[in-house]
């Protein structure tokens, strides 16, 4: 293998690791947003605190099927 082949494989491996880290961070953010929302914080306040839009927060809460109630 040439150096270019090694560079390509190393770059692909680094990309896979970065993607896994992004997925893990997204799961952590989702859990934190859900917890904050269930604790009574508004979607607008959560968006402000996380530096995201209220639409993104509402979409995240909808995808997680979250309500203010902690149990049904």
Number of C-alpha atoms within 10 A of each C-alpha: 5 6 8 9 10 11 11 11 12 12 12 12 12 12 12 12 12 12 12 12 12 12 12 12 12 12 12 12 14 17 15 13 23 23 15 16 21 15 12 10 14 15 20 15 14 20 17 13 9 13 9 12 14 17 12 12 23 17 12 17 18 11 10 13 9 16 13 14 10 11 5 4
